[in-house]
Amino acid sequence: MVELRHLRYFIAVAEERNFSRAAERLHMAQSPLSAAIRQLEQEIAAELLVRSSRGVSLTSAGEVLLNHARRILETVEGAIAAARSAGAGELGTLRIGYSWSARFAILPTLAQNFASLHPDVTLITQEMWNADMPAALRTATIDLAISLCPERDGDLDYLRLRREAAVVLVPEGHRLAAASRVGWRQLNDQPFLMFPRELAPRLHDVLLEICRRAGVDPSLSSRAFHSAGDTGTLVSSDAVALAPKSVTGAVPGAVAIPLAESDAMLETYLVWHRETHSAAADKLRALARAAFPA
């Protein structure tokens, strides 16, 4: 079987037209070089070089092999370089699942910084419900997740990116829309937009606990407030919703109002499966630690 080293030896001899100079170029003795070229000719069953006291010249078979050998080595060297880059996290694909609220501040910050530092890594992002993230991480459908109040799973690791105040989202035409702050008593009779619990159990429970801790027992709508905002139906409703402060100004037809006298906080985490090894994911985690220090 023809070996890559034999092709390298042959290219050196063909380009130098001299065994002695080719041996010097390859940092080897002339005798094993000559033996390797004879072995290559035996493998191919064709004479590749015409040897004389003045040096060597290529046969027609040698000319053909030289062209192909150069392309083969370029392809192999390119593949090795690409593999090294991928192994170092400088090439390949990084898949990130994210909660709706992450799209406004956290995801753009991480994605832009990562792309500027690692332009040859393709970032693929996908909005997901929190309940779907653990399975997606476990099966490597995604490499990382950016999750608001993520589901807890013993196989996953968590890095807190942001802890921010909860705000109230109301339609622009809502009676509270002009308020600089809103108190919980003003929300006591308001319907709350909320998604079905099975889509994000922990986030659902955290939002309800915030309300109940403030003495509000909300009347729930099964519509998700971000879906209502994306589809434009939020403006036609009279409902309110809780969201992290970073969505302020980002939902069409909605106004974000701070809560008066409230310590309600929402936390967003970077999440990954501890047995998934990806150099690109490692680099993004390091970038996240720098961009969002605890």
C-alpha positions as CSV (number, residue, x, y, z in Angstrom):
1,M,0.0,0.0,0.0
2,V,1.3,3.5,-0.9
3,E,2.1,5.5,2.2
4,L,1.9,9.3,2.5
5,R,5.6,9.4,3.4
6,H,6.5,7.8,0.1
7,L,4.5,10.4,-1.8
8,R,6.4,13.2,0.2
9,Y,9.7,11.5,-0.7
10,F,8.8,11.2,-4.3
11,I,7.7,14.9,-4.5
12,A,11.0,16.0,-3.0
13,V,13.0,13.9,-5.5
14,A,10.9,15.0,-8.4
15,E,11.3,18.7,-7.5
16,E,15.0,18.5,-6.7
17,R,15.8,16.2,-9.7
18,N,18.5,14.8,-7.5
19,F,18.5,12.2,-4.7
20,S,21.3,13.8,-2.7
21,R,19.6,17.2,-2.6
22,A,16.2,15.6,-1.9
23,A,17.7,13.7,1.0
24,E,19.1,16.9,2.5
25,R,15.7,18.6,2.1
26,L,14.0,15.7,3.9
27,H,16.7,15.4,6.6
28,M,17.4,11.8,5.9
29,A,20.1,9.6,4.4
30,Q,20.2,9.0,0.6
31,S,20.1,5.2,0.8
32,P,16.7,4.8,2.6
33,L,15.3,7.5,0.3
34,S,16.3,5.5,-2.8
35,A,14.9,2.4,-1.2
36,A,11.6,4.1,-0.5
37,I,11.3,5.4,-4.1
38,R,12.0,1.8,-5.4
39,Q,9.3,0.5,-3.1
40,L,6.9,3.1,-4.4
41,E,7.6,2.1,-8.0
42,Q,7.0,-1.5,-7.1
43,E,3.7,-0.7,-5.4
44,I,2.5,1.3,-8.5
45,A,4.1,-1.2,-10.9
46,A,5.5,1.6,-13.0
47,E,8.8,3.4,-13.4
48,L,8.6,6.9,-12.1
49,L,12.1,8.2,-12.5
50,V,14.9,8.0,-15.1
51,R,18.1,7.8,-13.2
52,S,21.4,9.0,-14.7
53,S,24.8,10.3,-13.4
54,R,23.5,13.8,-14.0
55,G,20.4,13.4,-11.8
56,V,16.9,12.1,-12.4
57,S,14.0,13.0,-14.7
58,L,10.4,12.1,-14.6
59,T,8.8,9.4,-16.7
60,S,5.3,10.1,-18.1
61,A,3.9,8.0,-15.1
62,G,6.0,10.1,-12.8
63,E,4.6,13.4,-14.2
64,V,1.1,12.1,-13.6
65,L,1.8,10.9,-10.1
66,L,3.6,14.2,-9.2
67,N,0.4,16.2,-10.0
68,H,-1.9,13.9,-8.1
69,A,0.6,13.5,-5.2
70,R,0.7,17.2,-4.6
71,R,-3.1,17.5,-4.5
72,I,-3.3,14.5,-2.2
73,L,-0.9,16.0,0.3
74,E,-2.5,19.4,0.1
75,T,-5.9,17.7,0.9
76,V,-4.4,15.7,3.8
77,E,-2.6,18.7,5.2
78,G,-5.8,20.8,4.9
79,A,-7.8,18.1,6.7
80,I,-5.2,17.9,9.5
81,A,-5.2,21.7,9.9
82,A,-9.0,21.8,10.0
83,A,-9.1,19.0,12.5
84,R,-6.6,20.8,14.7
85,S,-8.7,24.0,14.5
86,A,-11.9,22.1,15.4
87,G,-10.1,20.5,18.3
88,A,-9.0,23.9,19.5
89,G,-12.5,25.3,19.2
90,E,-11.6,27.5,16.2
91,L,-13.7,25.7,13.6
92,G,-16.9,23.8,13.4
93,T,-20.5,24.4,14.7
94,L,-21.8,25.4,18.1
95,R,-25.5,24.9,18.8
96,I,-27.2,27.0,21.4
97,G,-30.8,26.7,22.7
98,Y,-32.1,29.7,24.5
99,S,-35.1,31.0,26.4
100,W,-37.2,33.8,24.8
101,S,-35.9,36.5,27.2
102,A,-32.3,35.7,26.4
103,R,-32.7,37.0,22.8
104,F,-32.7,40.7,23.8
105,A,-29.4,41.1,25.7
106,I,-27.6,38.0,26.8
107,L,-27.6,36.0,23.5
108,P,-26.6,39.0,21.3
109,T,-23.7,39.9,23.7
110,L,-22.3,36.4,23.8
111,A,-22.9,35.7,20.1
112,Q,-21.3,38.9,18.9
113,N,-18.3,38.6,21.2
114,F,-17.8,34.9,20.3
115,A,-18.1,35.6,16.5
116,S,-15.5,38.4,16.7
117,L,-13.0,36.1,18.5
118,H,-13.8,32.8,16.6
119,P,-15.1,33.8,13.2
120,D,-14.7,30.3,11.7
121,V,-17.1,28.6,14.2
122,T,-20.7,28.6,13.0
123,L,-23.2,29.6,15.7
124,I,-26.6,28.0,15.3
125,T,-29.2,29.3,17.8
126,Q,-32.7,27.9,18.5
127,E,-35.4,29.3,20.8
128,M,-36.6,26.5,23.1
129,W,-38.9,26.0,26.0
130,N,-37.0,25.2,29.2
131,A,-38.5,21.7,29.5
132,D,-37.0,20.7,26.2
133,M,-33.4,21.8,27.1
134,P,-32.2,18.9,29.3
135,A,-33.0,16.3,26.7
136,A,-31.5,18.4,24.0
137,L,-28.3,18.8,26.0
138,R,-28.2,15.1,26.9
139,T,-28.5,14.0,23.3
140,A,-26.1,16.7,22.0
141,T,-28.8,18.3,19.9
142,I,-27.5,21.5,21.4
143,D,-24.2,22.1,23.0
144,L,-25.3,24.8,25.4
145,A,-28.5,26.4,26.7
146,I,-29.2,29.9,27.9
147,S,-32.1,29.5,30.2
148,L,-34.3,31.8,32.4
149,C,-34.9,29.9,35.7
150,P,-33.7,26.6,34.1
151,E,-35.0,23.1,35.0
152,R,-32.7,21.4,37.5
153,D,-31.0,18.2,36.4
154,G,-28.2,16.3,38.1
155,D,-26.4,15.6,34.8
156,L,-26.2,19.3,34.0
157,D,-23.9,22.1,35.1
158,Y,-25.0,25.7,35.5
159,L,-23.3,29.1,35.3
160,R,-25.4,32.1,36.4
161,L,-25.1,34.8,33.8
162,R,-27.5,37.4,35.1
163,R,-29.7,38.2,38.1
164,E,-32.1,41.0,37.3
165,A,-35.3,42.6,38.6
166,A,-38.7,41.4,37.4
167,V,-40.8,44.0,35.6
168,V,-44.5,44.1,34.6
169,L,-45.3,44.0,30.9
170,V,-48.6,45.6,29.9
171,P,-50.1,46.5,26.5
172,E,-49.4,50.1,25.4
173,G,-53.2,50.9,25.7
174,H,-53.4,49.4,29.2
175,R,-54.6,51.8,32.0
176,L,-51.2,51.3,33.8
177,A,-49.0,51.9,30.7
178,A,-48.1,55.4,31.7
179,A,-47.1,54.6,35.2
180,S,-43.4,55.0,36.2
181,R,-43.9,52.2,38.8
182,V,-46.6,49.8,39.6
183,G,-47.6,48.4,43.0
184,W,-48.8,44.8,43.6
185,R,-52.2,46.1,44.7
186,Q,-52.8,47.5,41.3
187,L,-52.2,44.1,39.8
188,N,-54.5,42.2,42.1
189,D,-57.4,42.2,39.7
190,Q,-55.4,41.8,36.5
191,P,-55.3,38.6,34.4
192,F,-51.8,37.4,34.0
193,L,-50.5,36.0,30.7
194,M,-48.8,32.6,31.5
195,F,-47.7,29.6,29.5
196,P,-48.8,26.0,30.3
197,R,-46.6,24.7,33.2
198,E,-45.3,21.7,31.3
199,L,-43.4,23.9,28.9
200,A,-41.2,25.4,31.7
201,P,-42.2,24.0,35.1
202,R,-39.6,25.8,37.2
203,L,-40.0,29.2,35.5
204,H,-43.8,28.8,35.8
205,D,-43.5,28.1,39.5
206,V,-41.0,31.0,40.1
207,L,-43.3,33.5,38.5
208,L,-46.3,32.3,40.5
209,E,-44.3,32.4,43.7
210,I,-43.3,36.0,43.0
211,C,-47.0,36.9,42.7
212,R,-48.1,35.0,45.8
213,R,-45.3,36.2,47.9
214,A,-46.6,39.7,47.2
215,G,-50.1,38.8,48.1
216,V,-51.4,38.4,44.6
217,D,-53.3,35.3,43.5
218,P,-53.2,35.8,39.7
219,S,-55.9,34.8,37.3
220,L,-53.9,33.0,34.6
221,S,-54.2,33.0,30.8
222,S,-52.7,30.0,29.1
223,R,-51.2,32.2,26.4
224,A,-47.5,32.9,26.6
225,F,-46.9,36.6,26.8
226,H,-43.9,36.4,24.4
227,S,-46.0,34.6,21.8
228,A,-48.6,37.2,22.2
229,G,-46.0,39.9,21.8
230,D,-44.5,38.3,18.7
231,T,-47.9,37.8,17.0
232,G,-49.1,41.2,17.9
233,T,-52.1,39.9,19.9
234,L,-50.7,41.3,23.2
235,V,-51.9,44.8,22.3
236,S,-55.5,43.6,22.0
237,S,-55.5,41.9,25.5
238,D,-56.0,43.5,28.9
239,A,-53.6,41.1,30.6
240,V,-50.2,41.7,32.2
241,A,-47.1,39.5,32.5
242,L,-43.9,39.3,34.5
243,A,-40.5,39.3,32.7
244,P,-36.9,40.1,33.3
245,K,-35.9,43.7,33.1
246,S,-33.7,43.1,30.0
247,V,-36.8,42.7,27.8
248,T,-37.7,46.4,28.4
249,G,-38.4,48.1,25.1
250,A,-38.1,44.9,23.1
251,V,-41.7,43.6,22.9
252,P,-43.8,45.2,20.2
253,G,-46.9,46.9,21.6
254,A,-45.9,46.4,25.2
255,V,-44.5,48.6,28.0
256,A,-42.2,47.3,30.8
257,I,-42.9,48.9,34.2
258,P,-40.8,48.5,37.3
259,L,-42.4,47.0,40.3
260,A,-42.7,49.3,43.4
261,E,-41.2,47.9,46.6
262,S,-40.4,44.6,45.2
263,D,-37.3,42.3,45.6
264,A,-38.5,40.0,42.8
265,M,-35.5,38.8,40.9
266,L,-35.1,36.4,37.9
267,E,-32.0,34.5,37.1
268,T,-30.6,33.4,33.7
269,Y,-28.1,30.6,33.4
270,L,-25.7,29.0,30.9
271,V,-26.4,25.3,31.1
272,W,-24.5,22.3,29.6
273,H,-24.2,18.6,30.0
274,R,-21.0,17.7,31.9
275,E,-20.2,14.8,29.7
276,T,-20.3,16.8,26.5
277,H,-16.8,17.8,25.4
278,S,-16.5,20.6,22.9
279,A,-13.6,23.0,22.6
280,A,-15.9,25.7,21.1
281,A,-18.3,25.3,24.0
282,D,-15.4,25.6,26.4
283,K,-14.4,28.9,24.8
284,L,-18.0,30.3,24.9
285,R,-18.2,29.4,28.6
286,A,-15.0,31.2,29.3
287,L,-16.3,34.2,27.4
288,A,-19.5,34.1,29.4
289,R,-17.6,34.1,32.7
290,A,-15.8,37.2,31.5
291,A,-18.8,39.0,30.1
292,F,-21.1,38.2,33.0
293,P,-19.0,38.0,36.2
294,A,-20.8,36.7,39.2
